[in-house]
Amino acid sequence: MDSIVINANRFYDQWQHWPMGGWLGEFAELGLIEWQAAQTAPITLLRAPTESELEKRIVLMHRLFRGGFTDMWRASLVQK
């Protein structure tokens, strides 16, 4: 999760446009980050996702993408 926020903030600093708006919006809805599409301040990480939240998203992602991408997505969210 940290790397997604760091990279999104870097991208915004460079281009003044938020990348991955769908992902960022979903993370904000879950209360993981403080973010709105129109904001100009850096994204604030509020908390890590719970194991239950991860599992629900993995099932959904698996159905949408038939596997493959879900392992990378989950790994990007898990705190080390």
N, C-alpha and C positions, 0 to 999 in steps of 0.2 A: 504494500500500500504506500509506503514511504516513497519508493522509487517512482510510482505513478504521479504522486503529488509533486515531487521534485522536478520531474521531467515536464509536467504540465506547466509549472511555474516558469521554468527555463524557456519553454516554447513561447509562452505569453510575453515574457521579457523581450524576446527576439522579434516576435511578429505582431504583438498586440492583438492576438486572436487566440481563444482557448481551443486546444485540440481535444479530441475525444469527448465532445459535448454530451453524447449519450451516456457514456460511462460516468463522467463527472456528475451529471444530473442524477443518475441512479445512486451514486455514492452519497450525494447530498440528501436525497430522499431517505436513505437509510440512516442518516445522521452520522456518517463516517467523516464527512468533510463539511466545511463551511464554504459554499460556493454558489454563485449565481452567474448566469451567462453574461450579464452586463457588467459584472464587477471588474475593477482594474487593480485591486489589491491581490496579493498572493493568496493562494488557497491555504486554508488552515485545516490541518489534520486534527479531527476531534477524538477519534478512537479507532481501534482496530475492529474488523468484523468479528462477530462471534462464530463459533464453529457451526451453529445452526444456520446462520445467514450464508455462510460459505456453501454448505450442503444444498440449500435451496437454490442458490444461483448455479451451482454445478449441474444439478438436474436440469434446470432450464436451459443452460448453455449446451448441455449434451444433446437435448432434444432439438435445439436450433441448429447446431453445427455437427451433430453426429460424432462427438468426441474430439480428438486432436487438439483443438484450441483450448479446451477447458482446463487441461493440466497447466498450460502456460498462464492462463488467467488466474487460477487458484494460487499458483506459486507467487504471482505478483502481489497478492493480497496478504499472504501469510507473513507475519512479523518474524524476523529472525532473532 
